[in-house]
Amino acid sequence: MFMTGLSALLLSTLGVQQAETPPDPPAPKVRRVIVRGQLVVRVPVRPRSLPGSTPVYYNLRDGPRCLSSRQIAGAAISGQRSVDFLLSDRRRMRVEMSSDCPSLDFYGGFYLQPTDDRLCANRDVIRTRMGGSCKIEKFHLLEARAAR
């Protein structure tokens, strides 16, 4: 610590400035926008778990038919036809998409355009930023369980 302060003092007297490390960019947030009278929700996708982190396993329970779009705080990719919503109350909800849904690129984030302020299975779709879309077939509530 003393050497760091001393070296900074020495460098500053010589006119050399230390490069400051830039702060980490803030995590992207869910954005709600009204476009032509319709609610559009942009959901950022978080990367899969970091290398070296302990994997978390989940039990799937039947979820609700509809989910308030205001509860969605973020998302994580969970499979070719599924996305996990990270909810504001720290729960996770898996969105299962229809079987005819092509494997889409959700990594850049996606958009939701609920009919009202709720997303409902067998009614609403998830739209990628690249233009593809998939119908929401079912919601599953995820409950963390201990690894075996």
C-alpha positions in Angstrom: 0.0 0.0 0.0 2.9 2.4 0.9 4.7 1.5 -2.2 1.7 2.1 -4.3 1.2 5.6 -2.8 5.0 6.3 -3.2 5.0 5.1 -6.8 2.0 7.3 -7.6 3.7 10.3 -6.0 6.9 9.6 -8.0 5.0 9.2 -11.3 3.0 12.3 -10.7 6.1 14.4 -10.0 7.6 13.1 -13.3 4.4 14.1 -15.1 3.3 10.6 -15.8 -0.3 9.9 -15.0 -1.6 6.5 -14.0 -4.4 5.0 -16.1 -7.5 4.6 -14.0 -9.4 1.4 -14.4 -12.9 2.3 -15.8 -15.8 1.3 -13.6 -17.8 -1.7 -14.6 -20.7 -0.8 -16.8 -24.1 -1.0 -15.1 -26.1 -4.1 -15.7 -28.7 -3.7 -18.4 -32.2 -3.3 -17.1 -35.7 -4.2 -18.4 -37.1 -1.3 -20.3 -40.8 -0.6 -20.7 -41.8 1.6 -23.6 -45.2 2.6 -25.1 -45.0 2.5 -29.0 -48.1 3.5 -30.9 -50.2 2.8 -27.9 -48.7 -0.7 -27.3 -46.5 -1.8 -24.4 -43.1 -3.1 -25.5 -40.8 -4.6 -22.9 -37.1 -5.0 -23.8 -35.5 -7.7 -21.7 -31.7 -8.0 -21.4 -30.2 -11.5 -21.3 -27.6 -12.4 -18.6 -24.8 -14.7 -19.5 -24.9 -18.3 -18.3 -23.1 -19.0 -15.1 -19.5 -18.0 -14.8 -16.8 -20.6 -15.2 -15.8 -22.0 -11.8 -19.2 -21.1 -10.2 -21.2 -23.8 -8.5 -24.1 -24.9 -10.8 -27.6 -24.5 -9.5 -30.2 -27.2 -10.1 -33.9 -26.6 -10.2 -37.2 -28.5 -9.7 -39.8 -27.5 -12.2 -43.3 -26.8 -10.8 -46.4 -25.8 -12.7 -46.4 -22.1 -13.1 -49.2 -19.6 -13.6 -51.1 -19.2 -16.9 -50.2 -15.5 -16.9 -47.4 -13.4 -15.4 -47.2 -9.6 -14.8 -44.7 -8.1 -17.1 -43.7 -5.7 -14.3 -42.2 -8.6 -12.3 -39.6 -9.4 -15.0 -36.1 -8.1 -13.9 -34.0 -9.9 -16.5 -33.6 -13.2 -18.3 -31.1 -16.1 -18.8 -31.0 -18.6 -21.6 -31.9 -22.1 -20.4 -32.3 -24.1 -23.6 -33.0 -24.1 -27.3 -36.7 -23.4 -26.7 -36.7 -22.0 -23.2 -35.7 -18.8 -21.4 -35.7 -18.2 -17.6 -37.2 -15.0 -16.4 -35.5 -13.5 -13.3 -38.3 -11.9 -11.3 -38.1 -8.9 -9.1 -39.0 -11.0 -6.0 -35.8 -13.2 -6.7 -37.8 -16.1 -8.1 -37.2 -17.7 -11.4 -39.8 -18.6 -14.0 -39.0 -20.8 -17.0 -40.8 -19.9 -20.2 -41.3 -22.9 -22.4 -41.9 -22.0 -26.1 -44.0 -24.0 -28.6 -42.4 -27.1 -30.2 -42.6 -25.5 -33.7 -40.4 -22.7 -32.5 -37.1 -22.6 -34.4 -33.9 -22.3 -32.4 -33.6 -18.5 -32.0 -30.8 -16.2 -30.9 -32.0 -14.7 -27.6 -28.5 -13.8 -26.5 -28.8 -10.2 -27.7 -32.0 -9.7 -25.6 -35.6 -9.9 -26.7 -38.8 -8.0 -26.7 -42.2 -8.8 -25.2 -45.4 -7.2 -26.4 -48.1 -8.3 -24.0 -51.7 -7.7 -25.0 -52.3 -6.1 -21.6 -49.8 -5.7 -18.7 -49.6 -9.5 -18.4 -47.8 -12.2 -20.4 -50.0 -15.3 -20.9 -49.2 -18.8 -22.2 -50.8 -19.8 -25.5 -51.4 -16.1 -26.2 -48.2 -14.0 -26.2 -44.9 -14.3 -28.1 -41.3 -13.6 -27.4 -39.6 -11.6 -30.2 -35.9 -11.6 -30.8 -34.0 -8.5 -31.7 -33.3 -10.2 -35.1 -37.0 -10.4 -36.0 -37.9 -14.0 -35.1 -40.7 -14.9 -32.7 -41.9 -17.8 -30.6 -45.2 -18.4 -28.9 -45.1 -18.9 -25.1 -46.5 -22.3 -24.4 -46.1 -22.7 -20.6 -44.6 -21.1 -17.5 -42.8 -23.2 -15.0 -41.8 -22.0 -11.5 -38.2 -23.0 -10.7 -37.3 -24.0 -7.2 -33.6 -24.4 -6.4 -32.5 -27.8 -5.0 -29.3 -29.1 -3.6 -26.8 -30.7 -5.9 -26.5 -34.5 -5.7 
